Amino acid sequence: MNSSDSVEVANQRWRLDIAYDGTALHGFAEQPEQITVMGLLRDALALSLRLPERPEVVGAGRTDAGVHANAQVIHVDLPEVFYPNDRGDQVARLMKSLNNQLAGRVRIDSVQKVDETFHARFSATWRAYRYLVVEDSAPSLARNAAWAWAVKGPLDLDRMNEATKATIGTHDFRAFCKKPSDQEISEPLLRRVLEAEWQIVNDEMAFSPPNGRILRFDIRGESFCHQMVRSLVSSLVAIGQGELDVNEIAERLGSGSRSRLPAPASPSGLSLLGVGYPAFAGGASGFVS
């Protein structure tokens, strides 16, 4: 690409659907001296398009270090024409360039023009997450730590699903969220969960240990507060192990108290499955209910 290919006017909003393995990443949001999804994207976009500055990137949600994404969505303001001297497929060229640079750490699955009113975070109507748990007689060995949380089984799936029913609807999830720094501890954290369920994964490849199972927790809601899914999972697993009462989730949603609840589950088992959007914004990414 020669200098005449360079473009500078960011007059078009673009939606990018992306995926990433969070194992070696320090989360989505950019942080000094850390490798993050946002940092990698900003660097790759600036280099691919020879932009004078790294563009601002906005995501549908911020995933923590170690958390994965199957269908994260971002928006970024870029030029309408990426390569002025190239009459070929501009989007395909950009995707190839970005994916070559990102080298598998982040994958660009689609790039599309959207209306300037589209906002990756605020236009979203729901987010869907999946958490994988593997039963293991020796979870201290950290088996499958890159993609699942190894816990001592067997787990009582019926108890876990019975307790999960309490999360459906609008509740104060303060007991299951990390308190925002600008919020009083007594202030509710209202979130609406649309559906949530535990299921057994069909383990045809025998990834689980002998006499163990892989369980998945699927949850879809309008929005989530920080560490909400991981905190729910750890408490639900404790219920499945018989360490907490089956009514514990409902009681904590009523009291707002986190006292003596288990620490959040490992980030490695969590993946962002998809994000819902209206038709004008290109529809849902990834997961569809």
C-alpha positions as CSV (number, residue, x, y, z in Angstrom):
1,M,0.0,0.0,0.0
2,N,1.5,3.3,-1.0
3,S,1.0,6.7,0.6
4,S,-1.9,7.5,-1.9
5,D,-3.8,4.7,-0.3
6,S,-3.8,6.4,3.0
7,V,-7.2,7.7,4.2
8,E,-8.0,10.0,7.1
9,V,-11.6,11.0,7.3
10,A,-13.6,8.8,9.7
11,N,-17.1,9.6,8.4
12,Q,-18.7,6.1,8.5
13,R,-19.7,3.9,11.5
14,W,-18.7,0.3,11.1
15,R,-19.8,-2.8,13.1
16,L,-17.3,-5.6,13.6
17,D,-18.3,-9.0,14.9
18,I,-15.2,-10.6,16.6
19,A,-14.2,-13.6,18.6
20,Y,-11.2,-14.3,20.9
21,D,-9.6,-16.7,23.2
22,G,-9.1,-14.7,26.4
23,T,-6.5,-17.1,27.9
24,A,-3.5,-14.9,27.1
25,L,-5.4,-11.6,27.1
26,H,-5.9,-9.1,29.9
27,G,-9.5,-8.6,29.2
28,F,-11.4,-6.4,26.7
29,A,-10.7,-2.9,27.9
30,E,-7.4,-1.2,27.1
31,Q,-4.9,-1.1,30.0
32,P,-1.3,0.3,30.1
33,E,1.4,-2.3,29.6
34,Q,-1.2,-5.1,29.1
35,I,-2.3,-7.0,26.0
36,T,-6.0,-6.5,25.6
37,V,-8.6,-7.0,22.9
38,M,-9.2,-3.3,22.5
39,G,-5.5,-2.5,22.3
40,L,-4.9,-5.1,19.7
41,L,-7.8,-3.9,17.6
42,R,-6.9,-0.3,17.8
43,D,-3.3,-1.0,16.7
44,A,-4.4,-3.3,13.9
45,L,-6.9,-0.9,12.5
46,A,-4.5,2.0,12.6
47,L,-1.8,0.0,10.8
48,S,-4.1,-1.6,8.2
49,L,-5.6,1.8,7.2
50,R,-2.6,4.0,7.9
51,L,-4.7,6.2,10.1
52,P,-3.0,9.3,11.7
53,E,-4.3,8.2,15.1
54,R,-5.5,4.9,16.6
55,P,-9.3,4.9,16.3
56,E,-11.7,4.7,19.3
57,V,-13.3,1.3,19.7
58,V,-16.5,0.6,21.7
59,G,-17.6,-2.9,22.7
60,A,-21.0,-4.4,23.6
61,G,-19.5,-5.4,26.9
62,R,-16.2,-5.7,28.8
63,T,-14.9,-9.2,29.4
64,D,-12.4,-9.8,32.2
65,A,-9.0,-11.3,31.8
66,G,-9.3,-14.9,30.8
67,V,-12.8,-14.7,29.5
68,H,-13.6,-15.7,25.9
69,A,-15.9,-14.4,23.3
70,N,-17.6,-16.3,20.4
71,A,-19.4,-13.2,19.1
72,Q,-18.4,-9.9,20.7
73,V,-19.5,-6.8,18.8
74,I,-17.7,-3.5,18.5
75,H,-18.3,-0.3,16.6
76,V,-15.6,2.1,15.3
77,D,-15.8,5.2,13.1
78,L,-13.6,4.8,10.0
79,P,-13.4,6.1,6.5
80,E,-16.2,5.0,4.1
81,V,-13.6,3.9,1.6
82,F,-10.7,2.0,3.1
83,Y,-8.3,1.9,0.1
84,P,-9.1,4.6,-2.4
85,N,-6.8,3.1,-5.1
86,D,-8.2,-0.4,-4.8
87,R,-11.4,-1.2,-6.8
88,G,-11.6,-4.7,-5.2
89,D,-13.5,-5.8,-2.2
90,Q,-12.6,-3.3,0.4
91,V,-14.1,-5.2,3.4
92,A,-12.5,-8.5,2.4
93,R,-9.1,-6.7,2.1
94,L,-9.5,-5.1,5.5
95,M,-10.6,-8.3,7.2
96,K,-7.6,-10.2,5.7
97,S,-5.2,-7.5,6.9
98,L,-6.6,-7.4,10.4
99,N,-6.7,-11.2,10.8
100,N,-3.2,-11.5,9.5
101,Q,-2.0,-8.9,12.1
102,L,-4.1,-10.3,15.0
103,A,-2.7,-13.8,14.3
104,G,-5.4,-15.7,16.0
105,R,-5.5,-13.8,19.2
106,V,-8.6,-12.0,18.0
107,R,-10.6,-13.0,14.9
108,I,-12.6,-10.7,12.7
109,D,-15.7,-12.5,11.6
110,S,-17.6,-9.7,9.8
111,V,-17.4,-6.0,9.0
112,Q,-20.5,-4.0,8.0
113,K,-21.6,-0.5,7.6
114,V,-24.2,0.7,10.1
115,D,-26.1,3.9,10.8
116,E,-24.3,6.5,12.8
117,T,-26.8,6.1,15.6
118,F,-25.7,2.5,16.2
119,H,-23.8,2.0,19.5
120,A,-22.3,-1.4,20.2
121,R,-23.2,-1.1,23.9
122,F,-26.3,1.0,24.1
123,S,-28.1,-0.4,21.0
124,A,-27.8,-4.0,22.4
125,T,-31.1,-5.5,23.6
126,W,-29.5,-8.6,25.3
127,R,-26.3,-10.4,25.9
128,A,-25.9,-14.2,26.2
129,Y,-23.1,-16.0,28.1
130,R,-22.1,-19.6,28.5
131,Y,-20.1,-21.1,31.4
132,L,-18.6,-24.6,31.2
133,V,-18.0,-26.7,34.3
134,V,-16.2,-30.1,34.4
135,E,-16.7,-32.5,37.2
136,D,-13.4,-33.9,38.4
137,S,-12.4,-36.0,41.3
138,A,-9.2,-34.0,41.6
139,P,-10.0,-30.4,40.6
140,S,-6.8,-29.2,42.3
141,L,-5.0,-30.5,39.2
142,A,-6.7,-27.6,37.3
143,R,-7.6,-30.0,34.4
144,N,-9.1,-28.2,31.4
145,A,-8.3,-24.8,33.1
146,A,-8.1,-23.0,29.7
147,W,-11.8,-23.6,28.8
148,A,-13.7,-24.8,31.9
149,W,-13.7,-24.7,35.6
150,A,-12.9,-28.1,37.2
151,V,-14.9,-28.7,40.3
152,K,-15.5,-31.7,42.6
153,G,-18.5,-33.7,41.6
154,P,-21.0,-35.2,41.2
155,L,-23.2,-32.1,41.0
156,D,-26.9,-32.3,41.5
157,L,-28.2,-30.8,38.3
158,D,-31.9,-30.8,39.5
159,R,-31.0,-28.7,42.5
160,M,-28.9,-26.3,40.4
161,N,-31.7,-25.7,37.9
162,E,-34.3,-25.3,40.7
163,A,-32.1,-22.6,42.3
164,T,-31.5,-21.0,38.8
165,K,-35.2,-20.3,38.4
166,A,-35.0,-17.5,40.9
167,T,-32.7,-15.5,38.6
168,I,-35.3,-15.1,35.9
169,G,-36.9,-11.6,35.7
170,T,-35.7,-8.3,37.2
171,H,-33.9,-8.5,40.5
172,D,-31.3,-6.7,42.6
173,F,-28.1,-8.7,41.8
174,R,-26.0,-6.7,44.2
175,A,-25.0,-9.9,46.1
176,F,-23.6,-11.4,42.9
177,C,-21.8,-8.4,41.5
178,K,-18.6,-6.5,42.2
179,K,-19.7,-3.1,43.5
180,P,-19.0,-0.2,41.1
181,S,-16.5,2.3,42.6
182,D,-19.0,5.2,42.2
183,Q,-21.9,3.4,43.8
184,E,-23.0,3.1,47.5
185,I,-23.1,-0.5,48.8
186,S,-26.7,-0.1,49.7
187,E,-27.7,0.9,46.2
188,P,-29.5,-1.9,44.2
189,L,-28.0,-3.3,41.0
190,L,-31.2,-4.1,39.0
191,R,-30.7,-6.4,36.1
192,R,-33.2,-8.4,34.0
193,V,-32.4,-12.0,33.2
194,L,-34.5,-13.5,30.3
195,E,-33.5,-17.1,30.5
196,A,-31.0,-19.3,32.4
197,E,-30.5,-23.1,32.5
198,W,-28.0,-25.8,33.3
199,Q,-27.5,-28.7,30.8
200,I,-25.2,-31.7,30.4
201,V,-22.8,-31.4,27.4
202,N,-22.7,-34.4,25.1
203,D,-19.0,-35.3,25.5
204,E,-18.4,-37.5,22.5
205,M,-14.6,-36.7,22.5
206,A,-14.3,-37.7,26.1
207,F,-12.7,-34.5,27.3
208,S,-14.1,-35.0,30.8
209,P,-12.2,-37.2,33.2
210,P,-13.4,-40.8,34.0
211,N,-16.8,-40.7,35.8
212,G,-17.0,-37.0,35.3
213,R,-19.3,-34.8,33.2
214,I,-19.2,-31.5,31.4
215,L,-22.0,-29.1,32.4
216,R,-22.9,-25.9,30.7
217,F,-24.7,-22.9,32.2
218,D,-26.5,-20.7,29.6
219,I,-27.8,-17.3,30.6
220,R,-29.3,-14.5,28.6
221,G,-30.2,-11.0,30.0
222,E,-30.6,-7.5,29.0
223,S,-27.4,-6.5,30.7
224,F,-25.0,-7.9,33.4
225,C,-23.0,-6.2,36.2
226,H,-19.4,-7.0,36.8
227,Q,-18.7,-10.7,37.7
228,M,-22.4,-11.4,37.9
229,V,-22.3,-14.6,35.8
230,R,-19.2,-16.0,37.5
231,S,-20.6,-15.3,41.0
232,L,-23.9,-17.0,40.1
233,V,-22.0,-20.0,38.8
234,S,-19.9,-20.4,41.9
235,S,-23.0,-20.3,44.2
236,L,-25.0,-22.6,41.9
237,V,-22.1,-25.1,41.9
238,A,-22.0,-25.0,45.7
239,I,-25.8,-25.7,45.7
240,G,-25.1,-28.7,43.4
241,Q,-22.4,-29.9,45.8
242,G,-24.9,-29.6,48.7
243,E,-22.9,-26.9,50.4
244,L,-25.6,-24.2,50.0
245,D,-29.3,-24.5,50.3
246,V,-31.4,-24.6,47.1
247,N,-33.1,-21.4,48.2
248,E,-29.8,-19.5,48.7
249,I,-30.0,-17.6,45.3
250,A,-33.6,-16.4,46.0
251,E,-32.7,-15.3,49.5
252,R,-29.6,-13.4,48.4
253,L,-31.5,-11.6,45.6
254,G,-33.9,-10.4,48.4
255,S,-31.3,-9.5,50.9
256,G,-28.5,-8.1,48.7
257,S,-25.9,-9.6,51.0
258,R,-22.8,-11.3,49.7
259,S,-21.6,-12.4,53.1
260,R,-20.0,-15.9,53.0
261,L,-20.9,-16.7,49.4
262,P,-18.2,-18.4,47.4
263,A,-15.7,-16.4,45.4
264,P,-16.5,-15.9,41.7
265,A,-15.9,-18.9,39.5
266,S,-12.7,-19.0,37.3
267,P,-12.9,-16.7,34.3
268,S,-11.6,-19.5,32.0
269,G,-15.0,-21.2,31.8
270,L,-16.9,-18.1,30.7
271,S,-17.7,-17.1,27.1
272,L,-19.7,-14.3,25.5
273,L,-22.0,-16.2,23.1
274,G,-23.7,-13.3,21.4
275,V,-25.4,-9.9,21.5
276,G,-28.9,-9.0,20.4
277,Y,-29.6,-6.0,18.2
278,P,-32.5,-4.6,16.2
279,A,-32.7,-5.3,12.5
280,F,-31.4,-1.8,11.6
281,A,-28.2,-2.7,13.4
282,G,-27.6,-6.0,11.6
283,G,-29.4,-8.3,14.0
284,A,-28.0,-10.5,16.6
285,S,-24.4,-11.8,16.7
286,G,-23.7,-15.4,17.4
287,F,-26.2,-16.9,19.8
288,V,-29.9,-16.8,18.8
289,S,-32.6,-18.0,21.3
